[in-house]
Amino acid sequence: MVPSGRLKTRVDRLKKKLAEKGSTLPPGTKRILTKKLKRFQRARRTALALEKRSAGTGKEDMGSPKGAEGKAPGAAPETAAPAS
């Protein structure tokens, strides 16, 4: 999916075009541009939600198992030293 930043530039560019030329555009073209704008805005909101969700779960999935928290990788499990 397209990153939300790239969609934001599309939304901003389209808003600017509609603000500048909106009154002089033919009704058909104006209707198409407003539909495009709404579609880009919806896609951006969806992309933001997906990015937020993946950022939240990415930290948990990439971590170590729950039992090995705070230990160095490859460290021996903590056990009592054998008496000699």
C-alpha positions as CSV (number, residue, x, y, z in Angstrom):
1,M,0.0,0.0,0.0
2,V,1.1,3.6,-0.6
3,P,2.6,5.4,2.4
4,S,0.4,8.0,4.0
5,G,2.9,10.7,3.3
6,R,2.7,10.2,-0.4
7,L,-1.1,10.3,-0.2
8,K,-1.0,13.5,1.8
9,T,0.9,15.3,-1.0
10,R,-1.8,14.1,-3.4
11,V,-4.5,15.4,-1.2
12,D,-2.8,18.7,-0.7
13,R,-2.2,19.2,-4.4
14,L,-5.8,18.4,-5.3
15,K,-7.1,20.7,-2.5
16,K,-5.0,23.5,-3.9
17,K,-6.2,22.9,-7.4
18,L,-9.8,22.9,-6.4
19,A,-9.3,26.1,-4.3
20,E,-7.6,28.0,-7.2
21,K,-9.6,26.8,-10.1
22,G,-12.8,25.5,-8.5
23,S,-15.1,28.3,-9.6
24,T,-13.9,28.3,-13.2
25,L,-13.9,24.5,-13.7
26,P,-16.8,22.9,-15.6
27,P,-19.2,21.0,-13.3
28,G,-18.2,17.6,-14.7
29,T,-14.5,18.1,-14.0
30,K,-15.2,19.6,-10.6
31,R,-17.3,16.6,-9.7
32,I,-14.6,14.2,-10.8
33,L,-11.9,16.1,-8.8
34,T,-14.0,16.2,-5.6
35,K,-14.6,12.4,-5.9
36,K,-10.8,11.9,-6.4
37,L,-10.1,14.1,-3.4
38,K,-12.5,12.1,-1.2
39,R,-11.0,8.8,-2.4
40,F,-7.5,10.0,-1.6
41,Q,-8.5,11.2,1.8
42,R,-10.2,7.9,2.6
43,A,-7.1,6.0,1.4
44,R,-4.8,8.2,3.5
45,R,-6.9,7.5,6.6
46,T,-6.8,3.8,5.9
47,A,-3.0,3.9,5.4
48,L,-2.5,5.8,8.6
49,A,-4.6,3.3,10.6
50,L,-2.6,0.4,9.0
51,E,0.7,2.0,9.8
52,K,-0.3,2.6,13.4
53,R,-1.5,-1.0,13.8
54,S,1.7,-2.4,12.2
55,A,3.9,-0.2,14.4
56,G,2.1,-1.3,17.5
57,T,2.3,-5.0,16.8
58,G,5.7,-4.9,15.2
59,K,7.5,-4.3,18.5
60,E,5.8,-7.3,20.2
61,D,6.3,-9.7,17.3
62,M,10.0,-8.9,16.9
63,G,10.8,-9.3,20.6
64,S,12.1,-12.4,22.4
65,P,9.8,-14.9,24.1
66,K,8.2,-13.8,27.3
67,G,10.3,-16.0,29.5
68,A,13.6,-14.6,28.3
69,E,12.9,-10.9,28.8
70,G,15.9,-8.8,29.8
71,K,18.5,-11.5,29.2
72,A,21.3,-11.4,26.7
73,P,20.8,-13.7,23.7
74,G,22.5,-17.0,24.1
75,A,22.9,-16.6,27.9
76,A,22.6,-19.7,30.0
77,P,19.4,-20.1,32.0
78,E,19.7,-19.1,35.6
79,T,20.2,-22.1,37.8
80,A,21.7,-22.7,41.2
81,A,25.5,-23.5,41.1
82,P,26.2,-27.1,41.7
83,A,27.9,-27.9,45.1
84,S,31.3,-29.5,44.7
